[in-house]
Amino acid sequence: MGISGPSSPINSVNSIFRDSLGSGKALEGPVKNPSFAEIINQKLEEANALQKEADRLTEDFILGKPVEIHQMLIAAEKAELALRQTVAVRDKLIEAYKQIANMQI
């Protein structure tokens, strides 16, 4: 498994910062770089929106509304993936906190 794969964590982080910084056009004013908390909050909101969309499609499918089953399954898989990524980030943050707390000064 190489680092250059599309699902690589490095590519994921790079795309977050590229999206946050804009398209790279000439600066027309000061660029406000988002804080770490803002990025995390944005990603949590995106994961929540994916889960709500999956829930809506599932509910519509159960009620017999015209919903393509593949759309429902794709939405559920995206929501699950977002949740797994969120949990992984949380675990890494907790691990980093524990390492910092155990440091001797």
C-alpha positions, 0 to 999 in steps of 0.5 A, a space after each residue: 500500500 503506497 502513500 500516493 493512494 487516493 485514500 491516503 491519510 496524507 492526501 486527506 489532510 492535504 485536501 482539507 488544507 487546500 480546500 480551506 485555503 481556497 483556489 490559490 488565486 492571487 490574494 486580495 486581502 488577508 487570508 484567514 486560516 481556520 483553526 484546528 477547532 474550526 476544522 474539526 467542527 466542520 468535519 463533525 458537521 459534515 459527518 452529521 449531515 451524511 448521517 442525517 441524509 442516510 437516515 432520511 433515505 432509509 426512512 423514505 425507503 421504509 415508507 415505500 417512497 421511490 428511493 433507489 436502493 443503491 443510493 440508500 446503501 451508498 449514503 449509509 456507507 458514506 455515513 459509516 465511513 465518516 463515523 469511523 474517521 471521526 472515531 479515529 481522530 478522537 482516539 488519536 486526540 485522546 492518545 496525544 492528550 495522554 502522552 502530553 499528560 504523562 510528560 515530565 517537566 
